[in-house]
Amino acid sequence: MTTLTGDPEVRLGAFDEWMGAWSPSTPRDPGELTAWQLDRAWRQAETFGQGNPFYRDRLRPPPQRDAEAYRALGVTTKQDVVEDCADHPPYGSRTVVDTADIRMVVHTSGTSGQGMAVYALDSADLEAIVRTEAVGFLWAGIREGTGVLLTLPIGMTAAGLWYSSALRAIGANVFSVGPYPTERKVELLRQFQPEVVVGTPTYLQRLAVACEDAGLPPETSSVKTLIVAGQAFSLPWALAIETRWGATLYEQYGCTERAIAWTCPGGVVKGDSLGALHFPAESGYYEVIDPDSSEPVGHGEIGELVITPFGADASPLIRYATGDRVRWMAPGACPCGRPLAGIAAGEVERYDDMMKIRGVNVWPASFDRAVFAVETVSDYRGRVWVDDDGNERVEIRAEGEGDHDALAEAVSASVHRVAGLRVEVKIEPAGTLAREVPEGFVKIKRFQVETLR
Ligand SMILES: [Zn+2]
């Protein structure tokens, strides 16, 4: 006889909705919580500095234990992890867990061109990430029996696997439609009547158009909650998609390296602004630093997100620099009043995504702000290229309702005002851009830079 000791289902236990926490001993005061998180991060740094082959030579924890000394430990980069995985395949020297204890393996998509980083999870790590992801689904009102249309494909990338595990741990009814064509997804939406749809912002627009094409106007569908991840958006975009679906919008920020943040109850639109994405209390020690000075930024300021994840012991990380450009929100700054720090919703960008157009540094988000500020414009695509005469040209294809000439003029004026650039604008009939969206969880860049130099 063989007794198998594989993984039991993750049991979630009692949930503290205010703190986004699972343990009653987790501090509730913001100052005490930060100190508790920092202390836990230090203990990890000490453990890995002594025993982990990857960190043994990198970490020299000093005797003092404050935030400044912690910053002085330096960062781990994507390049470090990718090289470690390449030098010690397949998991890297950081991963010291016995293969018999691995319960999940995820890797980064490799779309950055840097190669893939691989992460193994043991059962404790799996429980930790499921609890972290469950926080946001619970905040979005998902409970036992809630129908969820999960449009992310489930492969070896983290998002689909972790969402699916967390939703099933809650007891939601998951309709995992990721691999199917959009038309089939609409049929399944009609058949199973889910209350929640999870996908990228652009894919939710694609699905809305497909619903309309199939004679199922999204606002008349069963869907009451939308959860998006993977792409920046603006307040006008959020309001428009909520109206289109007749639903409340929530957002998740997440990366494979376990920096995770979620919209709090009530949705992402808080009055006349987008609220915060909060870091669940027990998920890690989060820092937002100025990438030049490495000093922490103040509330409302922009910097790079750095994460020391908790409950990631099989493939540990200390101060992983995400490359994500975020706006820091201090504890209590979100209109909900939660004592949890976070980042501004809708605004996460990659530092890699900065464009240089006619010698000017431009962030894709400034185009988002400019274009979506024009009423009725629901989506756009931008292209930068060099014409035969050597001129750098910027073209925006936007879609919206109303007179095309007037819309084009309004978009052009708005981009000039916000980004300081003259652009050519072409207005497309509604639904054109959505129909061009490929299937699946593709992190679509609205802007393509074809300039080669
Ligand atoms: Zn909040």
Residues whose N, C-alpha, C, O or C-beta is under 5 A from the ligand:
A	BS01	ZN	C264 G275 A276 C334 C336 R338
